[in-house]
């Protein structure tokens, strides 16, 4: 398997091959919003970081948790001004 580059743009076919899923599954994921994509000229384009997020959603959860902790600390400091 080739390295997934976060800033690379992939087609639905390339994404399907990377994730090893059927054409109907990738369509369903796009329709339900499980994979975020942009439509260009009638075809979907998917960023590599979105593929990485799908592969490892717990990574995103950790990042969101850390962001919330920092946000809470900043709010408490600002509140005291």
RALINVEN-V215904 format. One line per field, one symbol per residue. ss: DSSP state (H for helix, E for strand, - for the rest). phi: phi as a letter, one per 40 degrees, with the letter a starting at -180 (. if undefined). psi: psi as a letter, one per 40 degrees, with the letter a starting at -180 (. if undefined). Layout:
BEGIN
ss = ???
phi = ???
psi = ???
END
This chain:
BEGIN
ss = --------EEEHHHHHHHH---HHHHHHHHHH-----EEE--EEEEEHHHHHHHH-HHHHHHHHHHHHHHHHHHHHHHH--
phi = .ccccdccbbcccccccccfbcdcccccccccgcbcabcbfgbcbbcccccccccbccccccccccccccccccccccdcc
psi = hihhhdeihiidddddddefiidddddddddeedhhiihhfeiihhiddddddddgddddddddddddddddddddddde.
END
